[in-house]
């Protein structure tokens, strides 16, 4: 085994599953966890929206691969890879959510503390839909899960690391996060709102009123002891 093969490698998916294509990075990691086995020096982590809480993982990694939905200004579903010093710039160019700001801070903190990855790769997809609360990935973005994985596997191969495809899908530690269950058990639009629920605002039980002035003065006790 060469020195490159022994490097500590972190495959990290970040994003928010609850906002449609925002969950791309997490879904890529889910697919990796279910369908691949890696050598011991490779860690596969669902970073979600943890932000600065990921600092220890990043500090411990010599090679970091990040999967995320990134606004590149390209056609929806376009996959793009960015390496090394360009990664923070792309994460911060057009912030789509707080988790991207948080992860920028993680990278900055790791660099400041002198424990920054030697190699850094961002594999991002241009999202199509970010406003569908509780929604899953759009078809264009979901179709890029495997291509994103292939990019990562090729990158790892250059580091001397090979993943083993599994013949049988592995169950997730938390089955409720499984994309199949997430999609099939989602309530329909009549049962649960997708954005703001106008039915509440328009119902007779909800009355919008302007702020009302106070009719009675509030009594105020003042303690003047020690003042004179």
SULZI-V208973 format. One record per pair of residues at least 24 apart in sequence whose ideal C-beta (glycine too) atoms are under 7 Angstrom apart, sorted by the first residue. I is the first residue (numbers start at 0). J is the second residue. Records with the same first field share a line. If there is no record, write none. Layout:
# SULZI-V208973
I: J ; J
This chain:
# SULZI-V208973
1: 159
3: 158 ; 159
4: 159 ; 160
5: 40
6: 40 ; 61 ; 62 ; 158
7: 40 ; 59 ; 60 ; 61
8: 40 ; 41 ; 60 ; 62 ; 155 ; 158 ; 160
9: 42 ; 44 ; 56 ; 60 ; 63
10: 41 ; 43 ; 64 ; 151
11: 44 ; 46 ; 56 ; 63 ; 64 ; 65
12: 45 ; 46 ; 66
13: 46 ; 47 ; 65 ; 67 ; 98 ; 102
14: 67 ; 68 ; 98
15: 48 ; 96 ; 98
16: 181
17: 132 ; 133
18: 129 ; 132
19: 128 ; 129 ; 131 ; 134 ; 135 ; 136 ; 137
20: 68 ; 126 ; 127 ; 128 ; 129 ; 136 ; 137 ; 140
21: 68 ; 95 ; 96 ; 126 ; 129
22: 136
23: 66 ; 67 ; 68 ; 124 ; 136 ; 140
24: 66 ; 67 ; 68
26: 136 ; 144 ; 178
27: 66 ; 144 ; 147 ; 148
28: 66
29: 171 ; 176 ; 178
30: 144 ; 148
31: 148
32: 169 ; 171
33: 168 ; 169 ; 171
34: 164 ; 165 ; 168
35: 162 ; 163 ; 164 ; 165
36: 162 ; 163 ; 165
37: 162
38: 160
41: 160
48: 98
50: 98 ; 101 ; 102 ; 104 ; 105
51: 101 ; 104 ; 105 ; 108
53: 105
54: 105 ; 108 ; 109
57: 105 ; 106 ; 109 ; 116
58: 109 ; 112 ; 114
60: 116
61: 116 ; 117
62: 116 ; 117 ; 118 ; 158
63: 116 ; 119
64: 120 ; 122 ; 151 ; 154
65: 121
66: 122 ; 147
67: 121 ; 123
68: 95 ; 123 ; 124 ; 126
69: 123
70: 95 ; 125
71: 123 ; 125
73: 125
74: 125
75: 125 ; 126 ; 127 ; 139
76: 124 ; 125 ; 127 ; 139 ; 140 ; 142 ; 143
77: 124 ; 125
78: 124 ; 143 ; 146 ; 147
79: 123
80: 120 ; 121 ; 122 ; 150
81: 121
82: 119 ; 120
83: 118 ; 119
86: 119 ; 121
89: 121
95: 129
120: 154
122: 147 ; 150 ; 151
130: 194
131: 193
132: 193 ; 194
133: 185 ; 191 ; 193
135: 178 ; 181 ; 182
